[in-house]
Amino acid sequence: MEQKPLASSTLRHFHGILDAQRAELVAQQAHVASSLAEVREARDGEQDDEHDPEGPTLTTEWSRLTGLQDDAVRQLKEIDKALGRIADRSYGFCSRCGQPIARARLEARPVAELCIECARLAETGR
């Protein structure tokens, strides 16, 4: 049985949520990029921070910031995929079984591609 796409108002609602999340991530990425530039400059200046008892070392800070940057890139890809599903009106349907994804799940995780049952199965490796 073919499922009917979500109502336009519902798609607009989730598009707005995803756009807001995307804008927040882009701003976060800009902040992280600026911080990485500062750390890079400090590292190039060969500051000896390994013996500084105050705060994290430059290496620790670099690792933390690059981790944040990688996570933001991953999240942006998920958001962009969800926005693509909104555009092609497949948003709100499980990419595995084709059944509707519960509204509560979409509210909690707007980038969800799987219904809760398929997500559980994917977690257990089935």
N, C-alpha and C positions, 0 to 999 in steps of 0.2 A: 504494500500500500504506500503510495507516494505521500510524503508529508508536505503540508502547506508551509511556506516560509513564514517567519515571524512577521508580525504587523510592522508597518513602516515606523510607527511611533516607538515600538520596542527597539527596533534596529537603531533609530536615532538616539534613543536613551543610551544604549550600549556604545554607540559610536562616540557620544559625548564623554562617557567614562574613559574609554580607551584613548581618546584624544588628550584628555587631561593627564592620564598616566604617562602618555608619550611625552608630553610637554615637560612634565616633572623630571622624567628620565633624561631628556635632552639637556635640561638645566643642570641636573646632577653631573652629567658627563662633562659639561663645560667646566664646572667647578673642579672635578677630578683632574681634567686635563691641565688646568691651571696649577693645581697642586703638584701634579707630576712634573710640570715644567720647573717648578721651584725646587723640587727634590733633585731633578736632573742637574740643575744649575749648582746646587749645593754639592752634589757628587762630583761634578766636573771641577769645582773649586777645591776638591780633595780635602774637604773638612774631615777631621778625625773625630767622628762621632761615636766610634766603637767604645771609647773609654769615658764617654759622657754619661754620668749616672742619672741625668735628667731626661726623661722622655724616651721614645723609641729611637732606634738607630735609623739611619737613612735607608739601609737595606730593608728593615722591617716596614718602614713607611712606604717604600717603593712597592713591596709585595702586597701590602694592604690596598694601596691605591690601584694597582693593576688588577687585583682581584675584583674591586668595585667596578672598574672599567669593563672587565670581561662580563661580569654579571649584568651590567646595564646593556651591553650589546646583545646578550642572550634575551633579556626581557624585551628589548626593542624589536627583535626579530619575532618574538611571540605576539606582540601587539600588532605588528605589521601584518602577520598572518591572519590574526583575528579581524583586522580591518579589511583585509582581502576577502574574508568569508562574508563580512557584512556586505561588501560591494557585490559579490556574486550571489548573495541571499542564501548562502548555505550556513550562515551563522546560526548557532543554537541547535544544531544537529550533530550527533556523535559521528566523528569521522570513521569510527570502526563499525558500529552497528546500524547507523542511520536513524536511530530513534532520537526524539527531542531531548535536549539537555535541560534539566530542571531549572527554572528561573532562579531559584535560590542559589544553585551552584554557579550560574552565570553572574549573579550579583556578587558572590563571594570571590569568584575567579573568572573575570570577564574574558580571559584568553583561553578558557577551557575548550578543548577540542573533543574530549571524551565525556560521555555520561558517567555518572558515578560508578555504575557497575563495571563498565569497560575500563575505567581508571583503576579500580580495584584489581581487575584481572591483569592489567598491564603491570601493576606494582608487583604482583606475584609471579610475573613472567609467563603468563598463559596466553 
